[in-house]
């Protein structure tokens, strides 16, 4: 008997990973084949693998069993937002470099929003702008972090920088509005 191919679709890979991790942490042993299929099915939004298989069998060939659910908007962590807001002064200048990496990246979104869009800046110009945007005296750290986290791009010789246009995630957008 030939094996029936069962397509697997997850609307959001990040949610899938979180669900898989939490389900695997609840276990004391490595799951068997069927148990792992059930874990995958639950992570993708089905009750279990049997339901996923039944929905696949009902769907016409070439059409997904169900429309992928729109990814739920990530809730904004207000406590984190307030903590990060306290890293900036009333004029939106970064007063201190946050200790946590996630907070640092969120703070970089605030700096990114203050850089001019679609404008080439020399290393000196971006350094001057960053000096005006922070108050702890390490513009080189900020310039490197903006580059390393792909907020700006630069030429191979490092002479010219340009902001990379992106859509800010909900938490970053909220921080940008606050500062």
C-alpha positions as CSV (number, residue, x, y, z in Angstrom):
1,X,0.0,0.0,0.0
2,X,1.4,3.4,-0.9
3,X,1.8,6.1,1.7
4,X,-0.5,9.1,1.5
5,X,1.4,12.4,1.5
6,X,-0.1,14.7,4.2
7,X,0.9,18.3,3.7
8,X,2.1,20.3,6.7
9,X,1.4,24.0,7.0
10,X,2.0,26.4,9.9
11,X,0.9,30.0,9.6
12,X,3.7,31.3,11.8
13,X,7.0,29.5,12.2
14,X,7.8,31.4,15.4
15,X,4.5,30.3,17.1
16,X,5.2,26.8,15.8
17,X,8.7,26.7,17.4
18,X,7.3,28.1,20.7
19,X,4.6,25.4,20.8
20,X,7.0,22.6,19.9
21,X,9.4,23.7,22.6
22,X,6.7,23.9,25.3
23,X,5.2,20.6,24.4
24,X,8.6,18.9,24.4
25,X,9.6,20.4,27.7
26,X,6.4,19.0,29.3
27,X,7.7,15.5,28.4
28,X,10.1,13.4,30.4
29,X,11.1,11.1,27.5
30,X,11.6,11.4,23.8
31,X,8.2,11.0,22.0
32,X,7.6,8.1,19.7
33,X,6.7,8.5,16.0
34,X,2.9,8.9,16.5
35,X,3.3,11.1,19.6
36,X,5.6,13.4,17.6
37,X,3.1,13.6,14.8
38,X,0.5,14.7,17.4
39,X,2.9,17.3,18.7
40,X,3.4,18.7,15.2
41,X,-0.3,18.7,14.5
42,X,-1.1,20.6,17.7
43,X,1.7,23.1,17.0
44,X,0.1,23.7,13.6
45,X,-3.4,24.3,15.1
46,X,-5.1,20.9,14.8
47,X,-6.4,18.9,17.8
48,X,-4.2,15.9,16.8
49,X,-2.7,14.1,13.9
50,X,-5.8,12.2,13.2
51,X,-7.8,15.4,12.7
52,X,-5.1,16.8,10.4
53,X,-5.1,13.7,8.3
54,X,-8.9,13.7,8.1
55,X,-9.0,17.4,7.0
56,X,-6.3,16.6,4.3
57,X,-8.4,13.7,3.0
58,X,-11.5,15.9,2.7
59,X,-9.7,18.7,0.8
60,X,-9.6,18.7,-3.0
61,X,-6.2,18.0,-4.5
62,X,-4.1,21.1,-4.8
63,X,-6.2,23.2,-2.3
64,X,-5.2,23.5,1.3
65,X,-7.5,21.8,3.8
66,X,-8.2,25.1,5.5
67,X,-7.1,28.7,4.9
68,X,-4.1,29.5,6.9
69,X,-5.0,31.6,9.9
70,X,-3.7,35.1,9.9
71,X,-0.9,35.3,12.4
72,X,-2.1,36.8,15.6
73,X,-0.7,40.2,16.3
74,X,2.0,39.8,19.0
75,X,0.9,41.5,22.2
76,X,3.0,44.5,23.2
77,X,4.7,44.0,26.5
78,X,3.9,47.2,28.3
79,X,6.3,46.6,31.2
80,X,9.2,46.1,28.8
81,X,8.1,49.1,26.8
82,X,8.1,51.3,29.9
83,X,11.6,50.0,30.9
84,X,12.9,50.9,27.5
85,X,11.1,54.2,27.5
86,X,13.1,55.0,30.6
87,X,16.3,54.5,28.6
88,X,15.4,57.6,26.5
89,X,15.0,61.2,27.6
90,X,12.1,63.5,26.7
91,X,13.8,64.4,23.4
92,X,14.2,60.8,22.4
93,X,18.0,60.6,23.1
94,X,19.2,57.2,24.3
95,X,20.5,57.8,27.8
96,X,22.0,54.4,28.5
97,X,22.6,51.2,26.6
98,X,20.2,48.4,27.8
99,X,21.7,45.3,29.4
100,X,19.5,42.7,27.8
101,X,20.1,41.9,24.1
102,X,16.4,42.0,23.2
103,X,16.1,45.4,24.8
104,X,19.2,46.6,22.9
105,X,17.6,45.6,19.6
106,X,14.4,47.4,20.5
107,X,16.4,50.5,21.4
108,X,18.1,50.2,18.0
109,X,14.7,50.5,16.3
110,X,14.3,53.8,18.1
111,X,17.6,55.0,16.7
112,X,16.9,53.5,13.3
113,X,13.6,55.6,13.1
114,X,15.6,58.8,13.5
115,X,18.0,58.1,10.6
116,X,17.1,59.6,7.3
117,X,15.4,57.2,4.8
118,X,17.0,56.5,1.4
119,X,20.0,58.7,2.1
120,X,23.6,57.9,1.8
121,X,25.6,59.0,4.8
122,X,29.4,59.0,5.2
123,X,30.9,57.3,8.3
124,X,31.4,60.7,9.8
125,X,27.8,61.8,9.1
126,X,26.3,58.7,10.6
127,X,28.6,59.1,13.6
128,X,27.6,62.7,14.1
129,X,23.9,61.8,13.9
130,X,24.4,59.0,16.5
131,X,26.3,61.4,18.8
132,X,23.2,63.6,18.8
133,X,20.9,60.6,19.4
134,X,22.6,59.2,22.5
135,X,24.1,60.5,25.8
136,X,26.5,57.8,26.9
137,X,29.4,58.5,24.7
138,X,29.8,55.4,22.4
139,X,28.6,56.3,18.9
140,X,30.9,53.6,17.5
141,X,29.1,50.9,19.4
142,X,25.8,52.1,18.1
143,X,27.1,52.3,14.5
144,X,28.4,48.8,14.7
145,X,25.2,47.4,16.3
146,X,23.1,49.1,13.7
147,X,25.1,47.4,11.0
148,X,25.4,44.0,12.7
149,X,21.6,43.8,13.3
150,X,20.9,44.9,9.7
151,X,19.4,48.3,10.4
152,X,21.9,49.9,8.1
153,X,24.0,48.7,5.3
154,X,27.4,50.0,4.3
155,X,29.8,49.8,1.4
156,X,32.6,47.2,1.7
157,X,35.1,49.9,2.5
158,X,32.8,51.2,5.3
159,X,32.7,54.8,4.0
160,X,29.0,55.0,3.1
161,X,26.0,53.9,5.2
162,X,22.3,53.8,4.3
163,X,19.3,52.9,6.5
164,X,17.6,49.6,5.4
165,X,13.9,50.2,5.1
166,X,11.9,47.8,7.2
167,X,8.5,47.4,8.8
168,X,8.8,47.7,12.6
169,X,7.3,44.9,14.7
170,X,4.5,46.0,17.0
171,X,6.7,46.5,20.0
172,X,9.2,48.5,18.1
173,X,6.5,50.6,16.5
174,X,5.0,51.4,20.0
175,X,8.5,52.4,21.2
176,X,9.1,54.6,18.2
177,X,5.8,56.4,18.9
178,X,6.7,56.9,22.6
179,X,10.1,58.4,21.8
